[in-house]
Amino acid sequence: MAFDSIRIGRWDLPQRFIMAPLTRNRAGEGQAPGELNATYYGQRASAGLIITEGSQPSAVGQGYLDTPGVHTPEQVRGWSLVADAVHAGGGHIVVQLMHAGRIAHPDNKNGLESVAPSALSAPGEMVTADGQKPMVTPRALETDEIPGIVAEFVDASRKAIEAGLDGVEIHAANGYLLHQFLAPSSNERTDAYGGSPEARARLVIEVAKAVAETIGADRVGIRISPSHNIQGVLEEDAVDTAATYESLIEGIAPLGLAYLSVLADPATDLVRDLRKRFGGPVMLNSGFAQVTSLEDVENILEQDLADVVAVGRPFLANPDLVRRWRDDTALNEPDQATFYGGGAAGYTDYPTLD
Ligand SMILES: Cc1cc2nc3c(=O)[nH]c(=O)nc-3n(C[C@H](O)[C@H](O)[C@H](O)COP(=O)(O)O)c2cc1C
């Protein structure tokens, strides 16, 4: 089943696994993608659909060092190099729009102050150019600033299309800004964007609606990770979590988005239930605990837990993963030491079978 074709949103895909978003911290000057990034993504065009690394829709939305943005003219020019390289190889590519919220350090973004639903800092430390530094307490967004956040996602989506990318994925997972709104542990707001599951889901729905209206729902995906409990964004009350994500799906289901991407244990009732409620294509990834194998992909598809599977580290280390899995040949092992930052080593130099 993994090698069956499938249509997702606007895209006809040659197989039912695609390349998952992978932060690589190798943007160039002005947080713009360059030739090196175009080479990396172009090498992986046979994935059919590539979801890029998390990319900030605004300068303030940057969290980590050297992540690409989608908000300046030079970044748009950089993304067009990437889009051209992937299209030349016959693939499609959507940019993952990631506003990091409180998972950020001012040192990584020219001193800009981080914003979040509430003034609650994340646990732990953040890598900066001067080494690890403790997370900083973010400023709570004022209610009248929320339309500005929606506008940042809309503007970045427009720029993505202008650059020739095929669409966007709204990142509402893994503890970043939109996920910070969804979870009670990071959202203590008392306005319309906090306090109840419905209110916590409101911003994500507003972003999805506005982006879909701007560039067309069939080129917009969204990623969620219910109960991922990562980066201090905790969702430990199962009843509350279910209510929050049910509200979210109820709000976005009528839009007809290209796909819903879920990062979670595939076999849970919640994932099955959300898939039913969403009604459209669901993409699944079972998380960081173990590296996705072809067998995992086949199991997910055969049990009909999802329509398509997002595959991360195997694509990172194998530009020609599709061929290797199809031919049952040996795989390159991903090298963790070069995941985040650096140059071509561990990025564009993983060998192909040829
Ligand atoms: C180096 C690295 C960077 C990642 N960056 C992102 C990211 O930017 N956005 C995101 O949603 N997930 C990110 N993830 C999670 C992956 O998309 C995926 O869910 C995870 O790697 C587990 O799948 P795998 O076993 O197929 O690698 C990242 C994972 C890794 C290993």
The ligand as a Tripos MOL2 file, in Angstrom:
@<TRIPOS>MOLECULE
LIG
   31    33     1     0     0
SMALL
NO_CHARGES

@<TRIPOS>ATOM
      1 C1         16.0290   17.0670   13.2060 C.3       1 LIG1
      2 C2         14.5380   17.1240   13.4090 C.ar      1 LIG1
      3 C3         13.8870   18.3230   13.1950 C.ar      1 LIG1
      4 C4         12.4860   18.3960   13.2990 C.ar      1 LIG1
      5 N1         11.8590   19.5830   13.0030 N.ar      1 LIG1
      6 C5         10.5160   19.6450   12.9610 C.ar      1 LIG1
      7 C6          9.8510   20.8400   12.5330 C.ar      1 LIG1
      8 O1         10.4660   21.8390   12.1480 O.2       1 LIG1
      9 N2          8.4950   20.8240   12.5380 N.ar      1 LIG1
     10 C7          7.7720   19.7310   12.9370 C.ar      1 LIG1
     11 O2          6.5450   19.7650   12.9190 O.2       1 LIG1
     12 N3          8.3790   18.5850   13.3260 N.ar      1 LIG1
     13 C8          9.7120   18.5060   13.3370 C.ar      1 LIG1
     14 N4         10.3320   17.3350   13.6790 N.ar      1 LIG1
     15 C9          9.5200   16.1190   13.8920 C.3       1 LIG1
     16 C10         9.4480   15.2730   12.6070 C.3       1 LIG1
     17 O3          8.6050   15.8960   11.6500 O.3       1 LIG1
     18 C11         8.9120   13.8450   12.8990 C.3       1 LIG1
     19 O4          7.6400   13.9500   13.4700 O.3       1 LIG1
     20 C12         9.8610   13.0740   13.8120 C.3       1 LIG1
     21 O5         11.1790   13.1380   13.3060 O.3       1 LIG1
     22 C13         9.4780   11.6010   13.9630 C.3       1 LIG1
     23 O6          9.3950   10.9510   12.7080 O.3       1 LIG1
     24 P1         10.5720   10.0090   12.1090 P.3       1 LIG1
     25 O7         10.7220    8.8450   13.0580 O.co2     1 LIG1
     26 O8         10.0480    9.5760   10.7830 O.co2     1 LIG1
     27 O9         11.8140   10.8300   12.0300 O.co2     1 LIG1
     28 C14        11.7340   17.2400   13.6540 C.ar      1 LIG1
     29 C15        12.4140   16.0570   13.9100 C.ar      1 LIG1
     30 C16        13.7940   15.9720   13.7820 C.ar      1 LIG1
     31 C17        14.4790   14.6460   13.9900 C.3       1 LIG1
@<TRIPOS>BOND
     1     1     2 1
     2     2     3 ar
     3     2    30 ar
     4     3     4 ar
     5     4     5 ar
     6     4    28 ar
     7     5     6 ar
     8     6     7 ar
     9     6    13 1
    10     7     8 2
    11     7     9 ar
    12     9    10 ar
    13    10    11 2
    14    10    12 ar
    15    12    13 ar
    16    13    14 ar
    17    14    15 1
    18    14    28 ar
    19    15    16 1
    20    16    17 1
    21    16    18 1
    22    18    19 1
    23    18    20 1
    24    20    21 1
    25    20    22 1
    26    22    23 1
    27    23    24 1
    28    24    25 2
    29    24    26 1
    30    24    27 1
    31    28    29 ar
    32    29    30 ar
    33    30    31 1
@<TRIPOS>SUBSTRUCTURE
     1 LIG1         1 GROUP 0 **** ****
